[in-house]
Amino acid sequence: MIDNETILNRDVKSSLNGILGYTQLLMKTDINIQQRGYVENINSYSLQLLHNINNILEYNRLIQGKINIKMENVDVILFINNILNVIKPHLKGLKFSYSILSNIPNITVDKNKLYQIITNLILSLTHFENNSYISLTIDYYNGLLVFEIKSDVDENNMIYKRILEKELSSDYTSNSKIDLDFYIIDILAEKMNWKIRNGITDSHRIYNLLIPILNSKNKVLIISNDVSTQMLLKEVVLDFTDNITIINNVEKMNEEYDVIFVDKTINISTKSNVYQIKIPIDIKQIKNIFI
């Protein structure tokens, strides 16, 4: 028995890649302006179809819990330049600008997941009518790598009006292409301990992808009598810092820490950097502390 994923991967995508290959070759031949326009449209729609197929495959893997994470060192600038070369045919004539605001460190991430999120965020902005540009800004500060993706949007566009009413941001049950993009983006970001913030104004749509960079300067203290709680919390915190101290009572606390997690059974003076440990471990709460 052949499943749908095998058919899409082996048969549909293979044929589609053949079409893309021959359109690229055809565009290098001596054809007139009208013919070139036709070929460019074939290429653009084929690329969009390939993107849709990849999203369907990813969606099926996500709902089945099949998420493989492969961490590797990534040169961010080189990585983004490669992405831009791939998405240019999808921009539908929109102006695109790209800027770097600070020195960007190399990061250790799942490169494929980062690629999916950034391309989906950028391409989701091409679905609005009458917008004229998309911009990508990269910055690094306070231990966070920040990708800001921004576009002007016609406030009279009906899809945009729905977003302003927060219909799309909370409901992924419709068959909208944008809904599928957003669903995949949100799930992937959550699995990677990244955060996506949406900003909407009367005329702009803004996405911020926030990736915490491991910062050994953040000193974290875990105070708990329960060994399993200590280990579970340490495993989560290691995504954000490796400078972690674990003790079982307050009397052993002999230095200052940036963040302190304390078991509810242990009394400690209330400070802005003290957080009570909740069981089961609330991963979202911990992410919000560091991001």
C-alpha positions in Angstrom: 0.0 0.0 0.0 1.3 3.4 -1.0 0.4 6.3 1.3 -0.3 9.9 0.3 3.0 11.2 1.6 4.9 8.8 -0.6 2.8 9.8 -3.7 3.4 13.5 -3.1 7.2 13.0 -2.4 8.0 10.5 -5.1 5.6 11.2 -7.9 4.1 14.8 -7.7 7.3 16.5 -6.4 9.5 14.7 -8.9 7.3 15.8 -11.8 7.1 19.3 -10.5 10.9 19.6 -10.1 11.2 18.5 -13.7 8.8 21.3 -14.8 10.9 23.8 -12.8 14.1 22.6 -14.3 12.9 22.9 -17.9 11.4 26.4 -17.3 14.7 27.5 -15.9 16.4 26.2 -19.0 13.8 27.7 -21.3 14.3 31.2 -19.7 18.0 31.0 -20.8 17.1 30.6 -24.4 16.3 33.2 -27.0 12.6 33.8 -26.5 10.6 37.0 -27.0 9.3 39.2 -24.2 5.8 37.8 -24.3 7.0 34.2 -24.2 9.4 35.0 -21.4 6.4 36.4 -19.4 4.5 33.2 -19.9 7.5 31.1 -18.8 8.1 33.2 -15.8 4.5 32.7 -14.8 4.8 29.0 -15.2 7.9 29.0 -13.0 6.3 31.2 -10.4 3.1 29.1 -10.1 5.2 25.9 -10.1 7.3 27.2 -7.2 4.1 28.2 -5.3 2.7 24.7 -5.9 5.9 23.1 -4.6 5.6 25.4 -1.5 2.0 24.2 -0.9 3.0 20.6 -1.3 5.8 20.9 1.2 3.4 22.6 3.6 0.9 19.8 3.3 3.6 17.2 4.0 4.8 19.2 7.0 1.3 19.6 8.3 0.7 15.9 8.2 4.0 15.2 10.0 3.1 17.8 12.7 -0.4 16.4 13.4 1.2 12.9 13.7 3.9 14.2 16.1 6.7 13.3 13.6 9.1 16.2 14.2 12.8 15.4 13.8 15.2 18.1 15.1 18.7 18.3 13.8 20.9 20.9 15.4 23.8 22.4 13.4 25.9 25.5 13.3 24.5 28.1 11.0 26.1 31.2 9.5 23.0 33.5 9.7 24.0 35.9 7.0 25.0 33.2 4.5 21.8 31.3 5.4 19.5 34.3 4.9 21.2 35.2 1.5 20.4 31.6 0.4 16.8 32.0 1.4 16.4 35.3 -0.4 17.7 33.7 -3.6 15.0 31.0 -3.3 12.1 33.3 -2.5 12.7 36.0 -5.1 10.5 34.3 -7.7 7.6 34.3 -5.2 7.6 38.0 -4.4 5.2 38.9 -7.2 7.0 42.1 -8.1 7.1 43.4 -4.5 10.1 45.5 -3.5 12.3 43.7 -1.0 14.8 45.2 1.4 17.2 43.5 3.8 19.2 45.0 6.6 21.4 44.0 9.5 21.5 46.2 12.6 24.3 44.6 14.6 27.0 41.9 14.5 25.2 38.6 14.1 26.7 35.6 15.8 26.6 32.1 14.3 23.9 30.0 15.9 23.2 26.4 16.6 19.7 25.6 15.4 17.7 23.2 13.2 18.4 24.9 9.8 15.4 23.3 8.1 13.0 24.5 10.8 14.4 28.0 10.6 14.1 28.0 6.8 10.5 26.9 7.0 9.5 29.6 9.5 11.2 32.5 7.8 10.1 31.6 4.3 6.5 31.0 5.5 6.5 34.4 7.3 7.8 36.2 4.2 5.5 34.4 1.7 2.4 34.9 3.9 2.8 38.6 3.3 2.7 38.1 -0.5 -1.0 37.0 -0.3 -2.2 40.5 0.4 -3.3 42.7 -2.5 -1.9 46.2 -3.1 1.1 45.9 -0.8 4.2 47.3 -2.3 7.2 46.0 -0.3 8.4 43.5 2.2 11.4 44.1 4.5 13.6 41.8 6.6 15.7 43.2 9.4 18.0 41.1 11.6 19.3 42.3 15.0 21.0 40.8 18.0 20.6 42.1 21.5 20.0 40.9 25.1 20.8 37.3 24.1 18.1 37.3 21.4 18.5 37.0 17.7 15.5 38.9 16.2 14.2 38.6 12.6 11.7 41.4 11.9 9.6 40.9 8.7 7.4 43.8 7.7 5.0 44.8 4.9 2.6 47.6 4.1 -0.9 46.2 3.7 -4.0 47.8 2.1 -6.4 48.3 5.1 -9.4 47.7 2.8 -8.2 44.1 1.9 -10.7 41.6 3.2 -8.1 39.1 4.4 -6.3 41.8 6.3 -9.6 42.9 7.9 -10.1 39.4 9.2 -6.6 39.4 10.7 -7.3 42.7 12.4 -10.4 41.0 13.9 -8.0 38.2 15.1 -9.9 35.5 13.2 -6.9 34.0 11.5 -4.6 34.2 14.4 -6.7 31.8 16.6 -8.5 29.6 14.0 -6.7 27.1 11.8 -9.8 25.1 10.8 -10.5 26.7 7.4 -8.8 25.7 4.2 -7.1 29.1 3.7 -3.5 28.9 2.5 -2.5 31.6 5.1 -4.1 29.5 7.9 -1.9 26.5 7.0 1.2 28.7 6.9 0.5 30.2 10.3 -0.3 26.8 11.8 3.0 25.3 10.7 4.9 28.4 11.8 3.4 28.4 15.3 3.9 24.7 16.0 7.5 24.7 14.7 8.5 27.8 16.7 7.0 26.3 19.9 8.9 23.0 19.4 12.2 24.9 19.0 11.6 27.2 22.0 11.4 30.2 19.8 8.7 32.9 20.0 6.8 34.7 17.3 5.2 38.1 18.0 2.7 39.6 15.6 2.3 43.3 15.2 -0.6 44.9 13.4 -1.2 48.6 12.6 -3.7 50.3 10.3 -1.4 49.8 7.3 1.4 47.4 8.3 1.8 43.7 9.3 4.9 42.9 11.3 6.3 39.6 12.5 9.1 39.2 15.0 10.9 35.8 15.3 12.8 35.7 18.5 15.5 33.1 19.0 17.3 32.9 22.3 21.0 32.4 22.0 22.6 30.3 24.7 24.1 32.7 27.1 26.4 31.3 29.8 26.4 34.7 31.5 22.9 34.2 32.7 23.3 32.6 36.2 20.4 30.4 37.2 19.7 28.9 40.6 17.3 26.0 41.1 16.2 25.4 44.7 14.3 22.1 45.2 14.3 19.1 47.5 13.0 16.8 44.7 15.6 15.4 42.4 13.2 14.7 39.5 12.0 18.3 39.6 15.6 19.5 39.6 16.5 17.4 36.6 13.3 18.3 34.6 13.7 22.0 35.2 17.4 21.9 34.4 16.7 20.2 31.1 14.3 23.0 30.1 16.6 25.8 31.3 19.6 24.4 29.3 17.9 25.7 26.2 18.7 29.2 27.4 21.9 29.0 29.6 24.3 26.4 30.8 25.3 28.3 33.9 23.0 26.5 36.3 23.4 25.8 40.1 21.2 23.3 41.9 20.8 23.3 45.7 18.2 21.8 48.1 17.9 24.7 50.7 18.2 28.4 50.9 21.1 28.3 53.4 23.4 27.1 50.6 22.7 30.2 48.5 25.9 32.2 48.8 26.0 34.4 45.7 23.8 36.5 43.4 21.8 35.0 40.5 20.0 36.4 37.5 17.1 34.0 37.8 16.1 31.8 40.8 13.6 29.0 40.6 12.3 27.8 44.0 10.1 25.0 45.1 6.8 26.2 46.7 7.7 24.3 49.9 10.8 26.5 50.5 10.5 30.0 51.9 12.6 32.7 50.3 12.3 36.5 50.3 10.3 37.7 47.3 12.4 39.3 44.6 11.7 40.2 41.0 14.0 37.4 39.8 12.5 34.7 41.9 10.0 32.3 40.3 8.0 29.5 42.0 8.4 26.1 40.4 5.1 24.7 39.1 4.5 21.0 38.7 4.1 19.9 35.9 6.8 22.2 34.6 5.3 25.1 32.7 7.6 25.4 29.7 5.9 28.4 28.2 6.3 30.3 31.5 10.0 29.5 31.6 10.4 30.6 27.9 8.8 33.9 28.8 11.3 34.5 31.5 14.2 34.3 29.2 12.6 35.8 26.0 
